[in-house]
Amino acid sequence: MHENVQLFAELNGVEPDQPLDREKKALDVVGLWERKDDLVGHLSGGMQHRASLACAMINEPALMFLDEPTVGVDPELRAGFWEHFRSLKAAGRTVVLTTHYMDEASRCDLVGMMHKGGLIAEGTPAALMSESGRDNLEDAFLVFIRRCQVELPEVAGDNQEGASFTAARPAHGGLPGAHAHIHDHHIRLYLRR
């Protein structure tokens, strides 16, 4: 693993006198310093994931994109990751990450909630909870999912007697967004009881 981290240090222009210090710091953050001499191919999948995170952090970038960095990580190490992310923020760095864990999202300054490939809500955790009327982000997320669909159960068009119609809400579009879609595509709707 040492060679992998050193390679990423070189590729990212880390000064020759800094790699070992940075390597130790990065591998300590992910809990792998004691395994630095192991071959990455001999590590478990979770440890390989952690090794790739160490490689991403070796050059201490100003902006870091991380895809689910805490997946498969035990609670103690996960807490250590978040402590490190907070220290990066305090040092003026930006971390953009994806997660399925809403308790992790609540630790972020800004949250964008996605569903089926689209952004359905964004804001601070407090603002999202306030807007949804819920006291946690998981429940807020479910509210935003429900809001992102407008269902009209019995709709008939010119040649579609009895067809049903579901309009996916564009981000923050709500009913006006659905109305604009219907209007722009010249769709005629007839509601029947």
Secondary structure, 3 states (H helix, E strand, C coil): CHHHHHHHHHHCCCCCCCHHHHHHHHHHHCCCHHHCCCCHHHCCHHHHHHHHHHHHHCCCCCEEEEECCCCCCCHHHHHHHHHHHHHHHHCCCEEEEECCCHHHHCCCCCEEEEECCEEEEEECHHHHHHHHCCCCHHHHHHHHHHHCEEEECCEEECCECCCCEEEECCCCCHHHHHHHHHHHCCCCCEECC
